[in-house]
Amino acid sequence: MILRGLVPALIVSVVAGVAEAARFVPGGAATVGELIGGRRPSAETIRAAVQKTSFYAGPPIGAGLCARCHADVAAQWSSSAHRFASFNNPYYAAAVNAFRDEKGKRESRFCADCHDPTLVADGSIDRKIDVGSASAQAGIVCLVCHSITRIEDLRGNGRFHAQVDPVPYGAGSGHGVRLRPALLATSQFCGTCHKVGLTEEVTGERWLRGQNDLDAWYDSAIAGRGATAVSRPDAAQRCQDCHMPLEPAVLGDQAARDGKIRSHRFLGANTALPHLRGDEEQERRTAEFLRGAVSIDLLGAAPGAVDVVLRNRRVGHRFPGGTMDSNEVWIEVTASDGAGQPIAGSGGLDGGGSLDPAAHRVRAQPVDALGQPIAHRDVQHLRGVAFDTSLNPADPQAVRYRVPWGTATVRARLLYRKFERQYLAFACAGVRDALVRARCESPPVVEMAAAQIVISDGETAAVTQWERLVDHGLALADALVDRAGEALAPLLRAAALAPDRPEPLLGLARLALALGQTDETLALLDRLDARPGPGVPASLWLRATTLHRAYRDRPALTAAEQLLTRLPDDRNALGLVARLRGLAGDAIGALAASDRLLAIDPEAEEGLFQRMLALRDLGRETRAAEEIFLRHRRPIETDLALRRLLNQARPALAEESVPVHTHILTARGERRTGESANVR
């Protein structure tokens, strides 16, 4: 089995210190010379810029030879966050320097394997770093990505193998073969750095999951899987389809086809870096990329309340992705009277740019051993996640707001700022130039989406769009039982408005399952499956899950096997099939499904658990399997204890872990509502 070769490697990585990760062959100074060779700024130019501001942002290092033929790609990359990933990024440098001071220089390879590849290639990451050197200011240069030939496994953490051979030039030289391996076009290629496990060497205690955009994408309908997804896109997409869209090759790039090239701007959500450098074009494009990626809607709720409904529209992984401990995304809500004057609000910024502590934040909230939010990107202190309000690619979320008497209109905005105010002060303190430091401390606030609702005589207008009603119903169905029942009305209304659509019935089935109504759930799924057509994967998922919860595991397994036939590489489907095969007494089948799951994700908790049980049922040795499962088991008890500590220290966050919790708008004058925020 695939996993049998993997198990010893996992155990060794725990006991042998820093886990093997990025490998550059041949390695050493010769490799760095190849990576950043060719025309580049002089050492004196780079050092002078670093001395003046603390980082270098002039003509790029490491793209000189490439730019001769690939002018558009080189220009795009020169503005990207990939170029500014290393010590030319003060937001990163502050955190990694603190990590190195506390954990050690060699241990910082945990960060450097992805952020500082040239420093890893020549081994200088293990020593005191000359921040004024070309290697420290180069970032992720062209030949890093274009030399990766193999990914060691799908655990992330920069576990790639780069064969840094000289680049051939000229017709028939093999230039394209050397620089464009098939791996480069896969999402797994991106995932080697955009998936992170915090090892015991990092935390000092136990393994924890860090950022993970790869698996969130992999599990989604956007990736062509998404067993649980109610809504499905028309076509699957890779990371490259969103983050490297075709862009006009205005500089005549020789790799262009029909006048276009895959963008190497790698647009995402980092508005801070281009703002810091005064790169208005990259900042503008990043803000445009963010707008509309998540939708916001306002709908009437209980008397005196409105629901803000958020839905991830364009992000193929969770939003916000990446470093969810430092991204600042929040809802601003303003209630106004009949004259249009604001009377109450939530989610404003004070005069110093700090966010209302009672604002609803869209994020995962990692905390330290005392239950306090980690504030300096100090992942070495992370001990658990107190709450997670980030948006997955499938399910809407609702947040309720109590509005005061006299409210005539309510306006809601979803706002984004790359870093929290506290982190900005920490990271920018080392920027020497006062004007540049001011830019460092003030990244723009981007309005991603906005909505407004009118309240007349305490009532809101009836909603006539079925999709809005489904989103509201699904969000309410995920609430606690006493509020989940409120989902019935909007879902029934959606079903009446769109009788031919599967989404309302799927929503009603999910609601019935949440309320423990097994027979009602199965009856709704029967109605759905009786329709002509291929059926919806989520119907099979709900049927299998419903039957399993009712202890009807044989028919549950039949539905789960049918689902796996539809989506053979879906992690959720594989985990469910492994569980149900084991319960049916098919330990060999359970082991096979577990191994398939672990070949996709070697750290999948459900796969590790079911593999351990299958081995036990087969009478085989389970000690290694138990150790690996316990290592990767999410520490739910620890998370709950840390959540209590956070709630005690910060009462304003006490309800953030509760689905569809309520915020109360503060009367105007008690707290600014944010109208003066520097929104782009």
N, C-alpha and C positions, 0 to 999 in steps of 0.2 A: 504494500500500500504506500501511497505517496507520503502519508504522515509518518510512517515508521522511520523514514530517513530524516524527517524534520524534528522529531521529538528530542533526540540527543542534542541537536544544535540549540534548541530552545533552552534546555537545562544548562548547557555549557555557558550560554550567554548570561545566565544569572550569576554564576559563580566565578567567572573568569575576568571580571572587571568590565571595561568598556566593550560593548558588543561590536563585532565586526560590521562595518558599514561601507561607506564609499571607498572604492579601490580604484586607483589610477595606475595604469600599466603603460610604460615602465615605472613611472613615479619619479619623484625627486626634482631637482632643478631643471633637468632637461625637459621634463613634462611641462613645468610652468613656462619655460621658454617657448614651447610649442603652443600652449594655451593662449598666452598674451603676446606672442611674438608679432613681428611686422611693425608697421609704422605706429608709433604711439607717442604721447606727450613725453617730454623729458622728465627725468627723475626730479630735477630742480623745480619744474613747473608744478608737478604733483605735490611735492613737499611744501612749496610755498602756499598753495591753496589750503592744504590741511592745516598749516600753521595759522593761517588767517581765520578760517571758519570752523575747522575741525573735520572737514570732509572735502573731497575733490569731486566737482561736478562739471569739469570742462570737457573738451573733446575726449571721447571714450577710449578706454584701454581695452585692447583685445579684439577689436573689430576692424583694425586697419586693413589687413589683407582681404577680409571678407567684403568690405565696403567697395572695393574696386569693381566688383561685378554685382554686388547685392546692396546697392545704395539705399533702397527703400527699407529693406529688412534691417540694415545697420542703423539707419536713422530712427526707425520705430523702436528698436531694442534700446537705443541710447536714452530713451525717455521712460523705459519700463521699470517696474519695481524689481525685475530680475537683475537689471544692471546695478541697481542701488540696493543690493541685498546684504552687503558685507559692511565693513567699517566705513564705507562711504554713506551709510545710513545711520544718523544719530539715534533714531528710535530703536534700532537694533543694537547699536554699539553699547548703549547704556545698559541694556539688559544683559548682553553677553559678557561685558566686563564685570558686572556684579556677579554673574554666575562663575566666571573664571576665578574671581577673588575668593569666592566661598567654596567652590567644589574642586577647583584645580584646573590647570591649563589643559592637560590631556583630556580630562573629562568633558571639556567644552567641544570636543568633536561631536558630541550629541547635537549641538547647534550647527557646527561648522560644516558637517558633511553636506548640508544643503545650502547654507548661507555663505560659506567661505571656501569654496572648492579649491581655489589656487593655493590657499594656505594649508589645506589638507594635503594637496598633491606633493608639496615639497617638505611637509612635516613641520613647518614653522608654527603651526597652530599649537604645538606642544611646548612652545617657548614664549617668552615675552615678545609681543607682536610689535613690529615697527609700523605704526599706523600710517606713516607717511610713505610707505613703499607702494609700488605699483600693484603688488599682489593683494595688499590689504584694501586697495581702493578700486579694484577691478570689478567686483561683483561676480555674477554668474555669466561668464563670457561665452561667446558663440560656441567654441569648441568643447565646452563642458557638455552641454546637452547633445551636441552633434558628434560626440565620441562615445556615448553610452551604448554599449552593445548587449548588455544583459542586466536584468534585475534579479538579485539573489533570491528574493521571495517577495510576497506581498505584505510584509509587515511594515513597510514604509521606512522612516528614519534614514533615508538616503542610502539604502542598501543596493547600490548600483555598481556596475563594473564598467569603467571607461577605458577603452583601448586608444591611447593618445598617440597614434602613429602620425607621421608626416602626411600632410594633405597633398594628394596629386592634383595637378592642374592640366588642362588641355583636353581636347577631344579624344575620347577613347582611353583616358587615363584612369578611369574608375572613380572620378571625383564624386559623382552622385552616390555610388555604392558606399564609399567611405563615409559620406556625411548624411545620408538619408536611410538608415536602417529602418526596416518595417516597424520596429518597436516604437519609433519616434511618433508614429501616428496613433498610438493607443492611449486610452485614459490611464491604463496601468503605469505607463511611463511617467505621467504627471503624478500619479499617486505615490511614487517612491519617495517624494518629498512632501506631498500634501496629505500624508497620513503619518501620525506620530504616536508612538508608545513611550510613556515616561517610565523608564526602567528603574530598577532598584538603585542603580548607581546615581540616578538623577534625584529621585525623591528621598533617598536614604532610608526608605521603609519598604514600599511595595510597588508593584507595577500598576500603573494607571493609564487610562486612555488619554491622550492629548488631542490636538486638533485632528480631524479626520474627514476630509472632503471626499476622499475616494469611496469609502464604503457607503456614505450617504447617497452619493450619485449611483453607485452600483445597485443599490436596493430600490431605486426609483423607477417609475414608468418611463422617465426621460431616457434612462439607459436601456429601455426595452424590456425591463423586468417589472418590478413593482407589484407583487402579488396582492398587496393590500390596497392598492390605489383605486379610489372611486373614479377619478378623472384620469384619462390617458391622452397624451399628445398624439398628433398624427404620425410623427416619425421620431425615432430614437436619435440621440445626439451624444457625441463624445465631448470631453473637456475642450478639445481644440475647436469644435464647432461654435462654441460660445466665446471662448477667450482668444481665439485666433481666427476671427471671421475674415473673409476676403475683403481686401482694401485696395483701392486704386494705387498702382505703382507709378506715382507721379514723377519719380526720379529715374525711371527706366530700368528697374531691376531686371537682370537677365533671367531670373527664375520666374518672371511673371507669365501668366497664361491669360490670354484675352484681356491683357492690360491690368490684371489684378494679382495680388500676392497675399498669402496668409499673413495676417497682421502679427507682428512681433512686439506690439505694444503690451500684449498680455493684460488687457484691461480687466480690472476686477473692482475692488472697492477702496484702493489706497489713494485717497485724495490728499493725504498729508505730504507725501514725498514730492509730487509735482508742485504743490503750493510752496513748500520749503524752498525749492529751487527757482521759483518764478516761471515754471514751465506751464504757461497758460493753456496751450493746446492740449497737453496731456491731462491737465486738471479738468478742462472743459469736457473732453471725451469721457473721462472717468465718471463725471457727474451725470452725463447723458446715459452712460451705461447703467447707472444705478436707478435712474428715474423709471418708474413703472415696473421694475423688477419684482416688486411686491405691491399688491393692491391694498387699498384701505376702503372700507365701506362703513356707513353708519345706518343702523336700523333701530327701529323702536323696540323697546324691551318692556319690562314691568313699568307701571306708572311711575313717572319721575326719573326714568333711567333710559339710557341708550346703550346699545352694544356697538363697539368698534370691532369690525371683523377684518382680520388680516389674512391674505392668502399669498403664498409664494407662487409667482406667475412664471418667472423666467430663470430662476436659479436652480441648477440641476442638482444641488446638494442643499444642506441646511443653510438658512440665512439667519444671521450673518455667518459666513463661513470663516475658515482660517482661525485666527486668534480671537475666539469669542470672549476671552477674559478682558480684552482691551478695546475692542470695537464698542462704540457707543451708539446704540440705535434705540429710539424711544418714540412714544406716542405723545404728541401735544394735543390737548383738547381745550377748546375755548367755548364757553357758553355766553351768548349775547342776548340782550333784551330786544323788545320790539323796535327800538330806535337804532339797533345795530351796535350798541355799546357793550363791550365785554363786561360781564359781571362776575365771572368765575372761570377758573382754569386749572389745568394740571400739565406738568411737563415743560415748564418754562426754564429759562436760563437767567441767573442773577447777573448783577453788574460785572462780576468777575468771570463770567462764562461758565460757571458751575451749574450742573443740572439739578433741578428740583429733586430732592431725595425721595419724594413719594411718586415720582414719575414711573410709568410702566416701561420697563426696559425689555427689549427683545434680545436675548442673549442666554448663554450658559453662564452660571455664576460659580466659578471655582473658588474654593476657600482654603485657608491654611488650617493648621492643627487647632487653632482657637476659634474656628468658624468665621474668621474675618476674610473679606474678599482679598485675593492677592492683587496688589496694586501696581507692581513694578515689573510685570511680565516675569516674575520670579517663579518659574514653574517648579523649581526645586523645592518650594515650600507648599506646593499643591498637595492636598490630602483628600479632597473630595469635591463633589458638585452639589451645592445647596439647592439649586433649582435650574431648570432649563426651559426657557420660553422661546428658544429659537424655532424657526419655522421649517418643517421638512417640506420636500417638494410635493406632497400630496394633500395634507390636511390643513384646512383653515383653522384659525384660532380666534376666539372672541374675548374681549375685555369689557367689563360693564362699568359704566360711569353714572353716578347719581348726579342729576342736574338740579340746580336750585329753582324755587318757584319764580315765575316771571321769565323763564328762559323761552326765547322765541326761535333761536337758531343755535345749532351746535356745529362747530367746525373741528375736524380732526386732521392732523398731519402726521405722517411717518417721517421722522427726521434721522439723519445719519451724520455722525462725526467719527473720523477714523480712530481717535483715541480719547479716553477720558481726560478731564482736566488735570487730575492728580498725576496721571502718567506723563502728560505733556510737560508738566513742571519738572518732573524727574529726568526725563529723557533729554530735554533741551538745555538743561543747566550747563552742560559741557560745550555748547556751541559758543565760540568765542566772539564772533561778530554780533553786536547788539541788534542790528537790523535783521540779520538772518535768524537770530534767536527769537525775535518777536514773531517772525513768520513761522518758525518751528512750533511755537506755542499756540498758534491760532489757525489750525486747519479749518477749512470751510464746513459749515453745516449745510447739508444737501437735503432739500425736500424731495423725498422719493415718491410720495403720493399724498393726495388730499381728498377730503370728502366733506359734504355739508348736508345737514338735515334740518327741516323746518318743523317746529312744534306748534300746533294750533289747538288751543283749548285742551292742552295736555296730551294731544294725540299726534301721531305722525301718519303721513300718507301711506296707504297700502302699497306693498311692493308687488310689482307685476312681472318682474324678470325672474324666471325660474332658477337661473344660475345663482343669483344673489340669495335666493331662499335656500337653495341646497347648501351653499357655503355657510349660511347662518345656522341651518339645522345641524350640519355636521359638527360645527364648532360647539354648539350647545350639547350635542349628544356625547361629547367627550368630557362634559362636566361631571361633577358629583351627582349622585342619583337624584337628590332633591331638586336639582336644576335641570338635569338632563331631560326630564319630561317636557320642558318648554320647547324642545326641538320638534315635537310632533306636529304642531300647527304649521310652521314654515315648510316642513317636508311634505305634508299632505297637500298644502297649497302648490308646492312645486310639482308634485305628481299630477295634480289637476291641470296645471298650465302646460306641462310637457309630458303627456301620457306615453309618448313613444321613446322617451329617453331613459336609459338605465340608471342614471345617477340618483334620481329621487327615490327609486325603490331600493337601491343599495344603501342610501342614507337611512331609510326607514328600517331596513334590516339591521344596520349597525346600531341604530337606536334600540331596537327590540332586544338585540343581544346584550347591549349595555344594561338594559333593565331586567335581564334574566328571563326574558320571554322566549323560551326555546321554540315552542310550537309556532308562535307568530313569526319568528325569524325564518324558520324553514318554509312556512307558507309564502312569505314574501319572496324568498329565493326561488320557490317553485314557479311563482308567477313570472319572475324575471327569466328563468331558464326556459319557460314555455314559449318565449318569443322566438321568431326565426332568426337565424344568424349564428355566428360561432360562439356566442356567449362571452362573458366578461370574466377574466381571471379572479377578480375580487369576489365574485359570487361563489366560486369554488373555495376560496380562502375562508369566507364567512361560513359556508356550509361545514367545512371540515372543523373549523374552530368551534362552532356551535355544537356539533355532535360530540366533539371531544369533551367540552365542558359539561355535557349531559351524560358523560361516561358511556357514550355509544361509540366506542373506539373503532370497531370494525367498519361501519359505514363511514366514519370520519376518515379512516385510512383510504378508503376507495376514492373519496373526494380529493384527498391530499395527493394521491398518486396521479389522478387526472390533472390536477394543478401542475404537478411536476412535469408531466408530459407537455403541457403548454409552455411552461417556463423552466426548462431543465437546469438552468444555472442560477435560479433565484435562491438567495441565502435563506430567506424566510420559509420558502417552500421546502427546501432541503432539511432545515431544522425541524419543521413540523413532521415531515415524513419519517425522519430518524426517530423522533419521539414516538410516533404512532406505530411504527414497525416494532420498536422495542416493547411497547405495551401489548402488541399482538403476539409476542413470543418469537418474532423473527430477529434474533440478535445479529445474525450475519447481515441481513438487509439493513438493520439499523447502523451497523458499523460501516457498511458501504456508503450509506447516505451521509454519515458523519464525516467520513474521509473525503467525500466529494466537497462537502462544505468547507472543510479545513484546507483543501487544496486551493480554494478561492480565498479564504481568509484564515490563516493559521492561528489567529487569536480569537476566533468566534466563540463566545462563551457557550452558546447552545451546542455547537458542534463538539467542543471539548467535553461538555457534560454528558452528552449522549454517547460519545465514544467511550468514556469511562464506564458508563452503565453497560454498554454492549460488551465490552471486554470482561466485565464482571460476570455478566450472564453467560458468557462463553467459557468461564472458568480460567481465564488467562490472567497473567500478571497485570495489575492495575496501578502499582505504586507510581510509576512515571506519569501515567495518564492523570492520576489524582493530583499530583504535584502541579502539573501544567494547568489543569482546570482551576485549582485553587489560586494559582498565580494570576490568572486572567479573569477570575470571577469578580464582577462589579461589587464593591463593598457597600451594599445598600444600607446595612446597619450603620456604618460609619457616616454615610451621607446624611442619614436621618439625624444622627447625633449632632453633626456639624450644622445642619439646618436649624436645629433648636438653638444652638449657640448664636448663629447669625440672627435669628429672629429676636432673641433676647437683647442683643446689642443694637440691632437696627429694626425697630418695630415697623418702620415704613415698608420693609421688605417682607413682612411676615406672611402675606397672602400670595406672594409671587409664585409659589409652588402649587397653588390651587387653580385648577382650570376654571375659566370664566369667573375669576374673582372680581370684586367691586372696588373701584377707586371713587373717592368723593372729591368733587371739584372744590377747590379752595376759593373763597370769596376774593374778588379783585381787591388788591391793596394788601392782602396778607402774603401774597406771593406773586411775583411777576409771571405772566402767562406766556412770555416768550416772543411777543410780537416783534421785539427789536433784535432778535437773534440774527446773526450774519448768515442768512440763508442764501445759498447759491442755486 
